[in-house]
Amino acid sequence: MSLKNINISTVLTVFVFISLTFTVLVGINGLLNTKRINSQLDSMYLDRVIVLQNLKTISDLVSSEIPELVNQFEHNQLTIQEANIEITEHLEQLNGLWVDYKKTKIVGKENVLSNQTEELLNKVYISIDNLKVQINNYNGNEADLDDYINDTYLSAID
């Protein structure tokens, strides 16, 4: 049997079948790649975006929420006990967020930045402990507490 003896309809049917098979294979490949990319995007979202939000929350806790607690304490909106409880809760939240961050995959230069941040956090912990001492020894003189916040605490977290 030679190619000259094949009907045109048979040739067209073979070409249509080959085209459809190729189209189906390309479609399946596209779906598999889309599924893989979607999985990687989910991983990136969980490993990076959420982590960055948590790092921002840590920054907010240290730089604005704790000084705001001191402000509330100075203006008699919080007692010494309430201020200590609030600060302790903020510290627990900060520790939890940092532990969650350390559990993620840290690569390249992020490792160096992570180590630097950990050193800064250690200074923050010391400053917060000192802040709790300042609150416990508060004698009604707002200037002393303001000086500690502005000169010592905020400079330590910068």
Residue pairs with C-beta under 8 A, 6 or more apart in sequence:
47 104
47 105
48 104
51 100
51 101
51 104
54 97
54 100
54 101
55 97
55 101
57 93
57 97
58 94
58 97
58 98
61 90
61 93
61 94
62 94
62 124
62 157
63 154
63 157
65 90
66 87
66 90
66 128
66 131
66 153
67 149
67 153
67 154
69 78
69 83
69 86
69 87
69 90
70 83
70 131
70 135
70 145
70 149
72 78
72 83
73 79
73 80
73 82
73 83
73 135
73 138
73 145
74 142
74 145
74 146
78 86
80 135
80 136
80 138
83 135
84 132
84 135
84 136
87 128
87 131
87 132
87 135
91 125
91 128
94 121
98 118
98 121
101 114
102 114
106 114
120 157
123 156
123 157
124 156
124 157
126 156
127 152
127 153
127 156
127 157
128 153
130 148
130 152
130 153
131 148
131 149
131 153
134 144
134 145
134 148
135 145
138 144
138 145
